[in-house]
Amino acid sequence: MNRRQSKKDPYGDLHREAETTAPPVVCWLCGRPTAKTIVWHHPIPKSRGGRDVVPMHSICQQTLIANFSNAELQRYGMDVEGLLANPNVRKFVDWVAGKDPEFTATISKKQR
């Protein structure tokens, strides 16, 4: 004898959940949506007691590291506007605003 099929698919909910997409994660610095690769950056460096992490593009993280020391990053903390006040960072964010989320490039060395 065959078992009677349920009118409701027991695995139907799993398929529906997989179809819904989660909202894109946005970069903490530039505000663009991130791609598959997300860098979890410590705005306050771990060596300075930082515990919080924020999602970023790798190119955005490289720009911060190239323009600020750990002591400067500790002073700014979670203040994105303070970081964007730096002319080099503002120029970078304006430049990268129209790029694809997967975009990567080489960042110049630290300018100190």
C-alpha positions, 0 to 999 in steps of 0.5 A, a space after each residue: 500500500 502506498 502512503 498517502 501524500 501530505 498536501 503540504 510539502 514537508 521540505 517546501 519551507 526550506 526551499 522558500 527560505 533559500 529563495 529569499 535573499 538577505 539584504 546586502 551588507 554595506 561597507 562601513 566606510 564607503 557605504 557600498 554593498 559588499 560582495 562575496 568577500 567581506 573583511 571584518 575590520 576592527 575600527 579600534 585596533 585589537 592591540 588598543 583594546 578594540 572588540 567591535 568589528 564592522 563589515 568592509 571591502 578589502 580595498 577600504 580597509 587597506 586605505 584606512 591602514 595606509 592613512 592612519 596609525 593604530 593610535 589615530 584609529 583608536 582616537 577616531 573609534 567608531 566615528 566614520 565622519 572623522 575618518 572621512 574628514 581626512 582628504 586622502 580618505 574622502 578622495 578615495 571614497 568619492 573615487 570608489 563610489 561608482 565602482 563594482 562591489 568586487 572591485 579591487 586595486 593596489 593601495 599605495 604605501 603608508 604616507 607618514 
